[in-house]
């Protein structure tokens, strides 16, 4: 016998309640200013030379915003792609495989971008 | 499977091909397509960042692509997908509050996302070129 409260405490089939829903909204809000910053960064630096681009990315506030964007967007992307896969990939094996690949892809892109930003900031 | 007797023969819910295409439905699909395509855009960003951190030679390779006409076109599409997905997302955040779910509002949101994303993307590119001094 499960009372409504007990069901609520179980937090649904994943036992995590609305955590993913909330995380997707939080990263969405964070992404709004960060995405505008990214587009302006891109447009102001298309075709610029190496020294200019490197100096720009080494500025602390620029690096911080880029890092925030990379992390926030990666979390958001992983949840979004997971949702699409859960809707359209029906075979259990294929679903697990694509979910794994999606997660590895999101983490890989995030780590590569982060490492690059750290290297640029430290000047190594 | 059709001959599998262990599975109950339940009616299937109609899928995409059965419905008349509507703007709001297209915008729902566009939100997913733009979101998924941004994965490629962020791969480009990672490529660019890694190249800058690696040195002038790696940077020259990436730069020769991104600064080309094709590269600039790809970057424009990337920024348009970003803004389109952003406005579609803001629409979702408004819906989360329980507001704007009536028929008139969803039509306004749909057109607002299409027109707004185009105008805002062009405006950001104009602003960007203006900031760098028209180069």
gemmi code that builds the backbone of each chain (N, CA, C; Angstrom):
import gemmi

chains = {
    "A": [
        ("UNK", (0.839, -1.215, 0.000), (0.000, 0.000, 0.000), (0.866, 1.254, 0.000)),
        ("UNK", (0.705, 2.051, -1.006), (1.475, 3.290, -1.069), (0.524, 4.481, -0.983)),
        ("UNK", (0.691, 5.261, 0.056), (-0.104, 6.493, 0.172), (0.450, 7.524, -0.811)),
        ("UNK", (-0.317, 8.564, -1.136), (0.211, 9.604, -2.047), (1.533, 10.182, -1.551)),
        ("UNK", (1.667, 10.337, -0.216), (2.907, 10.892, 0.327), (4.072, 9.947, 0.085)),
        ("UNK", (3.821, 8.658, 0.300), (4.880, 7.675, 0.089), (5.305, 7.666, -1.374)),
        ("UNK", (4.298, 7.808, -2.269), (4.609, 7.854, -3.698), (5.458, 9.080, -4.001)),
        ("UNK", (5.084, 10.200, -3.365), (5.831, 11.433, -3.591), (7.255, 11.294, -3.080)),
        ("UNK", (7.411, 10.613, -1.934), (8.760, 10.435, -1.378), (9.594, 9.521, -2.249)),
        ("UNK", (8.913, 8.619, -2.991), (9.628, 7.739, -3.906), (10.186, 8.519, -5.091)),
        ("UNK", (9.652, 9.712, -5.320), (10.138, 10.622, -6.362), (10.117, 10.019, -7.758)),
        ("UNK", (9.134, 9.177, -8.036), (8.971, 8.645, -9.382), (9.897, 7.486, -9.704)),
        ("UNK", (9.769, 6.996, -10.939), (10.480, 5.776, -11.327), (11.999, 5.939, -11.252)),
        ("UNK", (12.482, 7.178, -11.472), (13.931, 7.388, -11.460), (14.427, 7.773, -10.055)),
        ("UNK", (13.479, 7.933, -9.106), (13.799, 8.327, -7.725), (14.500, 9.667, -7.637)),
        ("UNK", (14.323, 10.483, -8.633), (15.006, 11.769, -8.613), (14.047, 12.943, -8.815)),
        ("UNK", (12.725, 12.604, -8.791), (11.739, 13.664, -8.883), (11.904, 14.530, -10.103)),
        ("UNK", (11.788, 15.848, -9.906), (11.833, 16.775, -11.033), (13.227, 17.373, -11.219)),
        ("UNK", (14.231, 16.689, -10.689), (15.598, 17.217, -10.736), (16.051, 17.531, -12.162)),
        ("UNK", (15.815, 16.596, -13.109), (16.252, 16.805, -14.490), (15.490, 17.959, -15.137)),
        ("UNK", (14.175, 17.996, -14.893), (13.333, 19.072, -15.407), (13.880, 20.425, -14.938)),
        ("UNK", (14.145, 20.515, -13.639), (14.617, 21.767, -13.049), (16.010, 22.139, -13.574)),
        ("UNK", (16.872, 21.149, -13.700), (18.237, 21.402, -14.197), (18.204, 21.933, -15.629)),
        ("UNK", (17.289, 21.390, -16.457), (17.165, 21.854, -17.834), (16.713, 23.316, -17.866)),
        ("UNK", (15.819, 23.695, -16.955), (15.356, 25.087, -16.892), (16.458, 26.013, -16.384)),
        ("UNK", (17.187, 25.575, -15.378), (18.250, 26.398, -14.818), (19.336, 26.680, -15.853)),
        ("UNK", (19.768, 25.625, -16.565), (20.800, 25.829, -17.586), (20.241, 26.655, -18.746)),
        ("UNK", (18.942, 26.522, -19.035), (18.327, 27.314, -20.112), (18.435, 28.803, -19.798)),
        ("UNK", (18.097, 29.165, -18.557), (18.157, 30.577, -18.153), (19.599, 31.073, -18.199)),
        ("UNK", (20.527, 30.260, -17.715), (21.945, 30.649, -17.738), (22.439, 30.820, -19.164)),
        ("UNK", (21.936, 29.980, -20.068), (22.414, 30.012, -21.453), (22.017, 31.279, -22.203)),
        ("UNK", (20.931, 31.931, -21.785), (20.445, 33.102, -22.535), (21.522, 34.194, -22.671)),
        ("UNK", (22.040, 34.741, -21.557), (23.083, 35.767, -21.728), (24.383, 35.196, -22.299)),
        ("UNK", (24.694, 33.933, -21.929), (25.965, 33.336, -22.367), (25.993, 33.121, -23.880)),
        ("UNK", (24.835, 32.766, -24.455), (24.752, 32.527, -25.889), (24.914, 33.848, -26.663)),
        ("UNK", (24.314, 34.928, -26.132), (24.468, 36.232, -26.783), (25.934, 36.665, -26.725)),
        ("UNK", (26.571, 36.411, -25.577), (28.000, 36.686, -25.437), (28.819, 35.878, -26.454)),
        ("UNK", (28.462, 34.602, -26.639), (29.200, 33.755, -27.583), (29.087, 34.288, -29.009)),
        ("UNK", (27.861, 34.637, -29.422), (27.658, 35.115, -30.795), (28.452, 36.407, -31.029)),
        ("UNK", (28.385, 37.319, -30.056), (29.150, 38.563, -30.212), (30.656, 38.275, -30.250)),
        ("UNK", (31.106, 37.320, -29.426), (32.526, 36.943, -29.429), (32.947, 36.407, -30.787)),
        ("UNK", (32.077, 35.558, -31.372), (32.390, 34.967, -32.675), (32.451, 36.060, -33.746)),
        ("UNK", (31.385, 36.876, -33.809), (31.304, 37.867, -34.886), (32.441, 38.893, -34.781)),
        ("UNK", (32.788, 39.287, -33.555), (33.857, 40.284, -33.429), (35.243, 39.690, -33.699)),
        ("UNK", (35.356, 38.358, -33.808), (36.686, 37.763, -33.988), (36.857, 36.890, -35.214)),
        ("UNK", (35.844, 36.882, -36.117), (36.008, 36.094, -37.348), (37.190, 36.665, -38.137)),
        ("UNK", (38.089, 35.777, -38.497), (39.206, 36.198, -39.334), (40.292, 36.973, -38.601)),
        ("UNK", (40.140, 37.166, -37.272), (41.183, 37.868, -36.522), (42.426, 36.997, -36.406)),
        ("UNK", (43.571, 37.642, -36.179), (44.807, 36.846, -36.124), (44.963, 36.131, -34.779)),
        ("UNK", (45.925, 35.204, -34.730), (46.110, 34.321, -33.581), (46.308, 35.087, -32.274)),
        ("UNK", (47.195, 36.076, -32.293), (47.517, 36.811, -31.065), (46.283, 37.521, -30.497)),
        ("UNK", (45.488, 38.106, -31.396), (44.278, 38.823, -30.960), (43.278, 37.874, -30.307)),
        ("UNK", (43.031, 36.729, -30.977), (42.050, 35.765, -30.460), (42.522, 35.193, -29.126)),
        ("UNK", (43.813, 34.849, -29.056), (44.344, 34.258, -27.826), (44.285, 35.259, -26.669)),
        ("UNK", (44.632, 36.501, -26.948), (44.593, 37.528, -25.908), (43.160, 37.748, -25.425)),
        ("UNK", (42.217, 37.696, -26.373), (40.805, 37.878, -26.005), (40.339, 36.760, -25.080)),
        ("UNK", (40.652, 35.506, -25.476), (40.193, 34.360, -24.675), (40.916, 34.257, -23.338)),
        ("UNK", (42.083, 34.909, -23.225), (42.851, 34.852, -21.976), (42.334, 35.855, -20.952)),
        ("UNK", (41.485, 36.809, -21.409), (40.924, 37.764, -20.445), (40.045, 37.012, -19.448)),
        ("UNK", (40.247, 37.246, -18.123), (39.551, 36.457, -17.102), (38.032, 36.404, -17.262)),
        ("UNK", (37.413, 37.548, -17.530), (35.947, 37.550, -17.632), (35.475, 36.774, -18.859)),
        ("UNK", (36.229, 36.888, -19.959), (35.882, 36.164, -21.186), (36.016, 34.658, -20.943)),
        ("UNK", (37.147, 34.262, -20.326), (37.378, 32.843, -20.047), (36.301, 32.291, -19.118)),
        ("UNK", (35.933, 33.085, -18.116), (34.916, 32.675, -17.147), (33.568, 32.452, -17.840)),
        ("UNK", (33.176, 33.400, -18.697), (31.899, 33.290, -19.407), (31.922, 32.099, -20.361)),
        ("UNK", (33.049, 31.900, -21.065), (33.170, 30.769, -21.989), (33.050, 29.447, -21.237)),
        ("UNK", (33.735, 29.382, -20.082), (33.718, 28.173, -19.264), (32.300, 27.900, -18.763)),
        ("UNK", (31.635, 28.948, -18.299), (30.257, 28.812, -17.818), (29.364, 28.312, -18.945)),
        ("UNK", (29.550, 28.869, -20.140), (28.744, 28.466, -21.292), (28.992, 27.000, -21.638)),
        ("UNK", (30.270, 26.612, -21.694), (30.619, 25.235, -22.063), (29.978, 24.243, -21.085)),
        ("UNK", (30.037, 24.549, -19.790), (29.488, 23.633, -18.782), (27.961, 23.627, -18.825)),
        ("UNK", (27.368, 24.818, -18.809), (25.903, 24.923, -18.809), (25.304, 24.308, -20.075)),
        ("UNK", (25.897, 24.626, -21.229), (25.372, 24.101, -22.502), (25.538, 22.584, -22.588)),
        ("UNK", (26.629, 22.057, -22.043), (26.854, 20.608, -22.103), (25.820, 19.850, -21.281)),
        ("UNK", (25.503, 20.380, -20.091), (24.484, 19.746, -19.244), (23.135, 19.795, -19.962)),
        ("UNK", (22.815, 20.972, -20.505), (21.551, 21.185, -21.211), (21.443, 20.273, -22.436)),
        ("UNK", (22.545, 20.168, -23.182), (22.565, 19.365, -24.405), (22.381, 17.879, -24.089)),
        ("UNK", (23.039, 17.441, -23.027), (22.955, 16.025, -22.674), (21.524, 15.648, -22.293)),
        ("UNK", (20.860, 16.501, -21.524), (19.475, 16.233, -21.136), (18.562, 16.260, -22.367)),
        ("UNK", (18.771, 17.264, -23.246), (17.932, 17.411, -24.434), (18.059, 16.233, -25.377)),
        ("UNK", (19.301, 15.828, -25.655), (19.516, 14.705, -26.573), (18.953, 13.418, -25.968)),
        ("UNK", (19.093, 13.285, -24.647), (18.576, 12.100, -23.948), (17.058, 12.016, -24.135)),
        ("UNK", (16.405, 13.167, -24.028), (14.950, 13.208, -24.183), (14.536, 12.788, -25.594)),
        ("UNK", (15.273, 13.286, -26.606), (14.969, 12.933, -27.994), (15.160, 11.430, -28.207)),
        ("UNK", (16.268, 10.900, -27.684), (16.554, 9.468, -27.854), (15.473, 8.622, -27.183)),
        ("UNK", (15.092, 9.015, -25.960), (14.067, 8.245, -25.244), (12.741, 8.242, -25.992)),
        ("UNK", (12.477, 9.308, -26.768), (11.232, 9.372, -27.534), (11.286, 8.557, -28.821)),
        ("UNK", (12.456, 8.513, -29.475), (12.483, 7.964, -30.836), (13.287, 6.682, -31.020)),
        ("UNK", (14.179, 6.352, -30.089), (14.933, 5.100, -30.226), (14.249, 4.061, -29.346)),
        ("UNK", (13.667, 3.017, -29.987), (12.791, 2.145, -29.226), (13.447, 0.862, -28.730)),
        ("UNK", (14.376, 0.277, -29.502), (15.027, -0.943, -29.053), (15.830, -0.666, -27.792)),
        ("UNK", (15.723, -1.552, -26.810), (16.396, -1.310, -25.529), (17.911, -1.213, -25.701)),
        ("UNK", (18.481, -2.114, -26.504), (19.930, -2.099, -26.715), (20.388, -0.837, -27.418)),
        ("UNK", (19.661, -0.477, -28.499), (20.012, 0.721, -29.263), (19.863, 1.961, -28.391)),
        ("UNK", (18.835, 1.953, -27.540), (18.592, 3.099, -26.679), (19.756, 3.283, -25.699)),
        ("UNK", (20.143, 2.208, -25.045), (21.243, 2.292, -24.074), (22.536, 2.719, -24.779)),
        ("UNK", (22.775, 2.155, -25.965), (24.002, 2.482, -26.700), (24.040, 3.955, -27.090)),
        ("UNK", (22.914, 4.474, -27.635), (22.911, 5.880, -28.057), (22.979, 6.816, -26.845)),
        ("UNK", (22.347, 6.413, -25.731), (22.421, 7.244, -24.524), (23.856, 7.324, -24.010)),
        ("UNK", (24.560, 6.177, -24.064), (25.965, 6.151, -23.637), (26.800, 7.071, -24.529)),
        ("UNK", (26.613, 6.899, -25.867), (27.387, 7.693, -26.827), (27.119, 9.190, -26.638)),
        ("UNK", (25.840, 9.540, -26.419), (25.470, 10.938, -26.228), (26.165, 11.532, -25.009)),
        ("UNK", (26.160, 10.762, -23.923), (26.796, 11.235, -22.697), (28.302, 11.387, -22.898)),
        ("UNK", (28.931, 10.383, -23.520), (30.377, 10.459, -23.777), (30.693, 11.662, -24.661)),
        ("UNK", (29.831, 11.888, -25.663), (30.025, 13.004, -26.588), (29.941, 14.337, -25.833)),
        ("UNK", (28.889, 14.496, -25.023), (28.702, 15.756, -24.282), (29.867, 15.990, -23.327)),
        ("UNK", (30.259, 14.951, -22.603), (31.361, 15.078, -21.639), (32.671, 15.344, -22.379)),
        ("UNK", (32.885, 14.651, -23.495), (34.110, 14.830, -24.273), (34.280, 16.248, -24.780)),
        ("UNK", (33.204, 16.802, -25.367), (33.247, 18.172, -25.886), (33.480, 19.158, -24.733)),
        ("UNK", (32.800, 18.921, -23.604), (32.950, 19.812, -22.449), (34.377, 19.771, -21.914)),
        ("UNK", (34.951, 18.574, -21.794), (36.309, 18.444, -21.246), (37.345, 19.057, -22.181)),
        ("UNK", (37.210, 18.800, -23.493), (38.169, 19.351, -24.453), (38.132, 20.879, -24.422)),
        ("UNK", (36.916, 21.451, -24.389), (36.778, 22.909, -24.356), (37.350, 23.476, -23.059)),
        ("UNK", (37.062, 22.796, -21.943), (37.548, 23.263, -20.641), (39.070, 23.232, -20.588)),
        ("UNK", (39.648, 22.121, -21.024), (41.109, 22.007, -21.003), (41.749, 23.096, -21.855)),
        ("UNK", (41.148, 23.342, -23.033), (41.676, 24.389, -23.916), (41.608, 25.753, -23.239)),
        ("UNK", (40.488, 26.060, -22.591), (40.335, 27.351, -21.917), (41.317, 27.494, -20.759)),
        ("UNK", (41.535, 26.403, -20.020), (42.502, 26.436, -18.906), (43.901, 26.688, -19.447)),
        ("UNK", (44.253, 25.991, -20.530), (45.584, 26.174, -21.128), (45.784, 27.617, -21.612)),
        ("UNK", (44.740, 28.147, -22.250), (44.837, 29.526, -22.749), (44.986, 30.504, -21.582)),
        ("UNK", (44.207, 30.279, -20.507), (44.248, 31.179, -19.352), (45.586, 31.126, -18.643)),
        ("UNK", (46.176, 29.926, -18.564), (47.450, 29.786, -17.862), (48.623, 30.106, -18.767)),
        ("UNK", (48.344, 30.300, -20.046), (49.381, 30.656, -21.002), (50.381, 29.558, -21.271)),
        ("UNK", (49.942, 28.295, -21.154), (50.876, 27.189, -21.407), (50.571, 26.510, -22.739)),
    ],
    "B": [
        ("UNK", (5.720, -7.160, -33.235), (5.573, -8.111, -34.341), (4.120, -8.519, -34.545)),
        ("UNK", (3.668, -8.630, -35.796), (2.266, -8.884, -36.108), (1.755, -10.232, -35.602)),
        ("UNK", (2.592, -11.249, -35.682), (2.126, -12.584, -35.328), (2.397, -12.954, -33.877)),
        ("UNK", (2.925, -12.032, -33.129), (3.248, -12.318, -31.742), (1.974, -12.312, -30.909)),
        ("UNK", (1.521, -13.527, -30.497), (0.257, -13.620, -29.771), (0.361, -13.160, -28.329)),
        ("UNK", (1.580, -13.067, -27.819), (1.727, -12.643, -26.429), (1.473, -11.151, -26.281)),
        ("UNK", (1.522, -10.426, -27.428), (1.331, -8.988, -27.346), (-0.125, -8.647, -27.667)),
        ("UNK", (-0.761, -7.872, -26.825), (-2.157, -7.502, -27.055), (-2.270, -6.622, -28.288)),
        ("UNK", (-3.359, -6.811, -29.068), (-3.568, -6.018, -30.274), (-4.253, -4.709, -29.917)),
        ("UNK", (-3.501, -3.810, -29.351), (-4.093, -2.520, -28.953), (-4.049, -1.552, -30.133)),
        ("UNK", (-5.005, -0.631, -30.184), (-4.938, 0.384, -31.243), (-3.709, 1.268, -31.039)),
        ("UNK", (-3.080, 1.649, -32.136), (-1.895, 2.490, -32.038), (-2.297, 3.955, -32.143)),
        ("UNK", (-1.614, 4.774, -31.408), (-1.861, 6.204, -31.498), (-1.343, 6.704, -32.839)),
        ("UNK", (-2.105, 7.583, -33.535), (-1.629, 8.080, -34.826), (-0.335, 8.875, -34.670)),
        ("UNK", (0.534, 8.787, -35.658), (1.805, 9.486, -35.565), (1.861, 10.631, -36.575)),
        ("UNK", (3.026, 11.250, -36.681), (3.219, 12.475, -37.472), (2.513, 12.504, -38.825)),
        ("UNK", (2.656, 11.412, -39.630), (2.200, 11.460, -41.022), (0.687, 11.570, -41.146)),
        ("UNK", (-0.045, 11.363, -40.041), (-1.494, 11.371, -40.102), (-2.057, 12.781, -39.930)),
        ("UNK", (-1.253, 13.668, -39.366), (-1.750, 15.008, -39.085), (-1.458, 15.992, -40.214)),
        ("UNK", (-2.346, 16.982, -40.350), (-2.089, 18.088, -41.267), (-0.970, 18.918, -40.651)),
        ("UNK", (0.077, 19.242, -41.427), (1.175, 20.028, -40.842), (0.667, 21.387, -40.380)),
        ("UNK", (1.011, 21.725, -39.155), (0.608, 23.024, -38.625), (1.844, 23.755, -38.126)),
        ("UNK", (1.737, 25.076, -38.084), (2.889, 25.889, -37.714), (3.422, 25.526, -36.325)),
        ("UNK", (2.485, 25.383, -35.361), (2.925, 25.110, -33.988), (3.652, 23.765, -33.908)),
        ("UNK", (3.191, 22.808, -34.715), (3.830, 21.489, -34.739), (5.222, 21.574, -35.367)),
        ("UNK", (5.311, 22.391, -36.458), (6.603, 22.585, -37.099), (7.596, 23.260, -36.137)),
        ("UNK", (7.078, 24.184, -35.323), (7.958, 24.886, -34.386), (8.442, 23.950, -33.291)),
        ("UNK", (7.586, 23.005, -32.909), (7.991, 22.012, -31.915), (9.134, 21.163, -32.476)),
        ("UNK", (8.985, 20.757, -33.746), (10.029, 19.968, -34.405), (11.292, 20.822, -34.572)),
        ("UNK", (11.090, 22.096, -34.974), (12.238, 22.984, -35.177), (13.033, 23.166, -33.887)),
        ("UNK", (12.329, 23.162, -32.755), (13.028, 23.325, -31.472), (13.958, 22.139, -31.213)),
        ("UNK", (13.484, 20.943, -31.551), (14.315, 19.756, -31.360), (15.458, 19.710, -32.378)),
        ("UNK", (15.130, 20.052, -33.635), (16.155, 20.014, -34.680), (17.241, 21.047, -34.393)),
        ("UNK", (16.820, 22.264, -34.017), (17.828, 23.291, -33.714), (18.666, 22.865, -32.517)),
        ("UNK", (18.022, 22.298, -31.499), (18.755, 21.849, -30.313), (19.784, 20.792, -30.655)),
        ("UNK", (19.362, 19.798, -31.446), (20.288, 18.718, -31.808), (21.429, 19.241, -32.679)),
        ("UNK", (21.103, 20.192, -33.585), (22.153, 20.696, -34.473), (23.168, 21.556, -33.709)),
        ("UNK", (22.754, 22.105, -32.561), (23.692, 22.892, -31.761), (24.831, 22.024, -31.225)),
        ("UNK", (24.582, 20.708, -31.131), (25.647, 19.793, -30.710), (26.828, 19.900, -31.675)),
        ("UNK", (26.518, 20.063, -32.976), (27.572, 20.205, -33.985), (28.257, 21.562, -33.823)),
        ("UNK", (27.458, 22.590, -33.549), (28.007, 23.921, -33.341), (28.998, 23.967, -32.192)),
        ("UNK", (28.658, 23.275, -31.093), (29.554, 23.281, -29.940), (30.791, 22.420, -30.179)),
        ("UNK", (30.665, 21.475, -31.103), (31.840, 20.717, -31.514), (32.802, 21.649, -32.253)),
        ("UNK", (32.242, 22.530, -33.091), (33.032, 23.556, -33.793), (33.723, 24.477, -32.796)),
        ("UNK", (32.971, 24.895, -31.755), (33.534, 25.778, -30.733), (34.708, 25.093, -30.031)),
        ("UNK", (34.520, 23.807, -29.702), (35.586, 23.049, -29.045), (36.820, 22.967, -29.952)),
        ("UNK", (36.578, 22.733, -31.248), (37.667, 22.638, -32.234), (38.445, 23.953, -32.255)),
        ("UNK", (37.698, 25.068, -32.260), (38.296, 26.408, -32.287), (39.123, 26.653, -31.014)),
        ("UNK", (38.534, 26.344, -29.826), (39.223, 26.574, -28.553), (40.487, 25.722, -28.446)),
        ("UNK", (40.375, 24.454, -28.840), (41.537, 23.551, -28.772), (42.638, 24.059, -29.709)),
        ("UNK", (42.237, 24.543, -30.889), (43.224, 25.043, -31.843), (43.952, 26.263, -31.281)),
        ("UNK", (43.187, 27.181, -30.649), (43.816, 28.371, -30.072), (44.804, 27.957, -28.977)),
        ("UNK", (44.408, 26.970, -28.164), (45.298, 26.535, -27.074), (46.501, 25.767, -27.597)),
        ("UNK", (46.382, 25.194, -28.802), (47.481, 24.369, -29.328), (48.596, 25.198, -29.958)),
        ("UNK", (48.236, 26.338, -30.564), (49.270, 27.180, -31.158), (48.893, 27.734, -32.512)),
        ("UNK", (49.752, 28.586, -33.067), (49.454, 29.305, -34.316), (49.155, 28.389, -35.505)),
        ("UNK", (49.848, 27.248, -35.607), (49.635, 26.381, -36.772), (48.242, 25.773, -36.784)),
        ("UNK", (47.849, 25.202, -35.632), (46.515, 24.606, -35.517), (45.458, 25.682, -35.711)),
        ("UNK", (45.727, 26.872, -35.164), (44.775, 27.978, -35.302), (44.590, 28.364, -36.765)),
        ("UNK", (45.702, 28.391, -37.518), (45.635, 28.784, -38.931), (44.718, 27.856, -39.719)),
        ("UNK", (44.780, 26.545, -39.406), (43.933, 25.572, -40.096), (42.451, 25.858, -39.854)),
        ("UNK", (42.092, 26.011, -38.557), (40.693, 26.260, -38.202), (40.238, 27.596, -38.772)),
        ("UNK", (41.106, 28.598, -38.642), (40.767, 29.947, -39.073), (40.516, 30.024, -40.577)),
        ("UNK", (41.310, 29.259, -41.348), (41.138, 29.306, -42.802), (39.763, 28.781, -43.195)),
        ("UNK", (39.238, 27.834, -42.396), (37.871, 27.358, -42.669), (36.831, 28.364, -42.168)),
        ("UNK", (36.946, 28.757, -40.891), (35.902, 29.601, -40.286), (35.806, 30.979, -40.930)),
        ("UNK", (36.942, 31.499, -41.414), (36.919, 32.843, -42.010), (36.508, 32.814, -43.477)),
        ("UNK", (36.397, 31.598, -44.066), (35.966, 31.500, -45.462), (34.475, 31.816, -45.575)),
        ("UNK", (34.005, 31.944, -46.808), (32.576, 32.229, -47.013), (31.727, 31.102, -46.427)),
        ("UNK", (32.145, 29.852, -46.704), (31.411, 28.695, -46.180), (31.433, 28.706, -44.648)),
        ("UNK", (32.619, 28.989, -44.083), (32.768, 29.039, -42.627), (31.862, 30.073, -41.995)),
        ("UNK", (31.848, 31.273, -42.595), (30.992, 32.341, -42.064), (29.519, 31.970, -42.176)),
        ("UNK", (29.164, 31.274, -43.267), (27.789, 30.828, -43.444), (27.412, 29.819, -42.358)),
        ("UNK", (28.327, 28.869, -42.088), (28.092, 27.873, -41.032), (27.930, 28.569, -39.676)),
        ("UNK", (28.803, 29.556, -39.417), (28.718, 30.286, -38.152), (27.413, 31.080, -38.045)),
        ("UNK", (26.959, 31.622, -39.191), (25.690, 32.345, -39.175), (24.544, 31.391, -38.852)),
        ("UNK", (24.558, 30.200, -39.490), (23.522, 29.196, -39.209), (23.568, 28.769, -37.739)),
        ("UNK", (24.794, 28.595, -37.219), (24.987, 28.215, -35.812), (24.345, 29.266, -34.909)),
        ("UNK", (24.622, 30.552, -35.180), (24.089, 31.609, -34.318), (22.568, 31.705, -34.464)),
        ("UNK", (22.059, 31.474, -35.688), (20.613, 31.513, -35.882), (19.946, 30.367, -35.120)),
        ("UNK", (20.564, 29.167, -35.175), (20.021, 28.025, -34.426), (20.042, 28.311, -32.924)),
        ("UNK", (21.104, 28.968, -32.454), (21.208, 29.329, -31.032), (20.057, 30.243, -30.618)),
        ("UNK", (19.830, 31.298, -31.412), (18.799, 32.276, -31.065), (17.397, 31.668, -31.226)),
        ("UNK", (17.215, 30.874, -32.288), (15.933, 30.207, -32.508), (15.603, 29.300, -31.320)),
        ("UNK", (16.578, 28.514, -30.902), (16.390, 27.599, -29.784), (16.191, 28.370, -28.473)),
        ("UNK", (16.870, 29.511, -28.369), (16.754, 30.349, -27.170), (15.338, 30.908, -27.048)),
        ("UNK", (14.803, 31.460, -28.154), (13.447, 32.015, -28.112), (12.410, 30.904, -27.913)),
        ("UNK", (12.635, 29.760, -28.573), (11.746, 28.614, -28.363), (11.787, 28.157, -26.913)),
        ("UNK", (12.955, 28.263, -26.304), (13.130, 27.882, -24.899), (12.434, 28.855, -23.963)),
        ("UNK", (12.544, 30.148, -24.264), (11.863, 31.163, -23.445), (10.346, 30.930, -23.493)),
        ("UNK", (9.865, 30.549, -24.704), (8.453, 30.191, -24.877), (8.072, 29.047, -23.916)),
        ("UNK", (8.972, 28.051, -23.822), (8.724, 26.933, -22.907), (8.724, 27.390, -21.451)),
        ("UNK", (9.622, 28.319, -21.104), (9.688, 28.812, -19.728), (8.393, 29.548, -19.368)),
        ("UNK", (7.823, 30.281, -20.344), (6.543, 30.962, -20.099), (5.436, 29.916, -19.911)),
        ("UNK", (5.453, 28.876, -20.763), (4.451, 27.807, -20.636), (4.555, 27.115, -19.276)),
        ("UNK", (5.790, 27.009, -18.744), (5.990, 26.349, -17.447), (5.221, 27.046, -16.333)),
        ("UNK", (4.954, 28.353, -16.517), (4.216, 29.079, -15.487), (2.712, 28.914, -15.667)),
        ("UNK", (2.311, 28.185, -16.722), (0.895, 27.959, -16.965), (0.267, 29.046, -17.819)),
        ("UNK", (1.073, 30.020, -18.242), (0.535, 31.114, -19.062), (0.775, 30.848, -20.550)),
        ("UNK", (-0.004, 31.513, -21.390), (0.237, 31.503, -22.833), (-0.030, 30.183, -23.522)),
        ("UNK", (-0.965, 29.382, -22.985), (-1.240, 28.084, -23.591), (-2.481, 28.099, -24.490)),
        ("UNK", (-3.138, 29.242, -24.589), (-4.320, 29.319, -25.455), (-3.901, 29.407, -26.922)),
        ("UNK", (-4.874, 29.186, -27.830), (-4.552, 29.088, -29.263), (-3.918, 30.350, -29.835)),
        ("UNK", (-4.445, 31.507, -29.431), (-3.892, 32.758, -29.965), (-2.441, 32.914, -29.539)),
        ("UNK", (-2.174, 32.651, -28.259), (-0.810, 32.833, -27.746), (0.189, 31.915, -28.430)),
        ("UNK", (-0.187, 30.647, -28.644), (0.793, 29.735, -29.243), (1.109, 30.126, -30.683)),
        ("UNK", (0.097, 30.704, -31.381), (0.360, 31.205, -32.741), (1.308, 32.405, -32.685)),
        ("UNK", (1.073, 33.290, -31.710), (1.935, 34.465, -31.562), (3.366, 34.020, -31.228)),
        ("UNK", (3.488, 33.035, -30.327), (4.819, 32.513, -29.963), (5.525, 31.936, -31.192)),
        ("UNK", (4.766, 31.200, -32.018), (5.360, 30.564, -33.195), (5.929, 31.620, -34.142)),
        ("UNK", (5.092, 32.624, -34.470), (5.548, 33.681, -35.381), (6.638, 34.515, -34.725)),
        ("UNK", (6.486, 34.748, -33.412), (7.493, 35.519, -32.680), (8.858, 34.851, -32.722)),
        ("UNK", (8.872, 33.507, -32.634), (10.143, 32.774, -32.682), (10.767, 32.870, -34.066)),
        ("UNK", (9.944, 32.723, -35.122), (10.470, 32.769, -36.491), (11.017, 34.163, -36.820)),
        ("UNK", (10.172, 35.172, -36.635), (10.580, 36.535, -36.993), (11.645, 37.037, -36.026)),
        ("UNK", (11.397, 36.822, -34.714), (12.336, 37.293, -33.686), (13.726, 36.703, -33.844)),
        ("UNK", (13.806, 35.391, -34.154), (15.128, 34.760, -34.262), (15.895, 35.323, -35.454)),
        ("UNK", (15.197, 35.572, -36.557), (15.858, 36.120, -37.736), (16.344, 37.545, -37.477)),
        ("UNK", (15.450, 38.375, -36.937), (15.793, 39.774, -36.662), (16.938, 39.867, -35.653)),
        ("UNK", (16.830, 39.101, -34.560), (17.834, 39.164, -33.493), (19.197, 38.665, -33.969)),
        ("UNK", (19.200, 37.608, -34.799), (20.470, 37.074, -35.298), (21.162, 38.101, -36.192)),
        ("UNK", (20.387, 38.674, -37.120), (20.956, 39.692, -38.009), (21.450, 40.883, -37.176)),
        ("UNK", (20.648, 41.279, -36.170), (21.023, 42.419, -35.320), (22.341, 42.141, -34.588)),
        ("UNK", (22.522, 40.910, -34.088), (23.757, 40.568, -33.372), (24.963, 40.605, -34.308)),
        ("UNK", (24.768, 40.164, -35.561), (25.876, 40.189, -36.531), (26.225, 41.628, -36.895)),
        ("UNK", (25.189, 42.457, -37.079), (25.437, 43.873, -37.377), (26.166, 44.518, -36.203)),
        ("UNK", (25.682, 44.239, -34.977), (26.317, 44.800, -33.778), (27.766, 44.331, -33.659)),
        ("UNK", (27.995, 43.053, -33.943), (29.341, 42.498, -33.858), (30.299, 43.174, -34.839)),
        ("UNK", (29.833, 43.336, -36.087), (30.675, 43.987, -37.101), (30.909, 45.446, -36.755)),
        ("UNK", (29.875, 46.071, -36.157), (29.992, 47.479, -35.766), (31.012, 47.618, -34.625)),
        ("UNK", (30.949, 46.665, -33.657), (31.865, 46.699, -32.515), (33.325, 46.576, -32.937)),
        ("UNK", (33.580, 45.781, -33.971), (34.971, 45.570, -34.392), (35.405, 46.635, -35.395)),
        ("UNK", (34.496, 47.526, -35.718), (34.874, 48.642, -36.578), (34.746, 48.355, -38.055)),
        ("UNK", (33.731, 47.574, -38.399), (33.402, 47.373, -39.806), (34.395, 46.544, -40.604)),
        ("UNK", (35.287, 45.826, -39.938), (36.306, 45.052, -40.652), (35.699, 43.878, -41.407)),
    ],
}
model = gemmi.Model(1)
for chain_id, residues in chains.items():
    chain = gemmi.Chain(chain_id)
    for i, (resn, *xyz) in enumerate(residues, 1):
        res = gemmi.Residue()
        res.name, res.seqid = resn, gemmi.SeqId(i, " ")
        for name, pos in zip(("N", "CA", "C"), xyz):
            atom = gemmi.Atom()
            atom.name, atom.element = name, gemmi.Element(name[0])
            atom.pos, atom.b_iso = gemmi.Position(*pos), 0.0
            res.add_atom(atom)
        chain.add_residue(res)
    model.add_chain(chain)
structure = gemmi.Structure()
structure.add_model(model)
structure.setup_entities()
